[in-house]
Amino acid sequence: LSRGAPLMAVCCDVLRECDDIFLRWYEQSHPCPKTATRSLTRLQSFVTRYTPKPEETHLPRHIDGANVDGSLVLGLPTHEAFEGGGLTVWDGDGESE
């Protein structure tokens, strides 16, 4: 775990902000009684970079994790303009988006 300490130090503020965003979204999707409070416990975080291969227009449909309740996808700033892209979220079985 100590090998990941520098990345964790850099990402701490971003992860806290992601926690807040996710909790606000979850509360809108799953309201609780006004007198109740809700907290968030992040069990795992990972950072990945998707770099397209030549002629690649998309990643195949895939699952980031079997027991993922939510994901936040961040587009990091670059020196070059970005065009295109997108994200499709498949909710449950079948072909519904």
Sequence and secondary structure as in RCSB ss.txt:
>XXXX:A:sequence
LSRGAPLMAVCCDVLRECDDIFLRWYEQSHPCPKTATRSLTRLQSFVTRYTPKPEETHLPRHIDGANVDGSLVLG
LPTHEAFEGGGLTVWDGDGESE
>XXXX:A:secstr
 GGGHHHHHHHHHHHHHHHHHHHHHHHHHS   TT                  TT     S  S TT S      
   SS           SSTT  
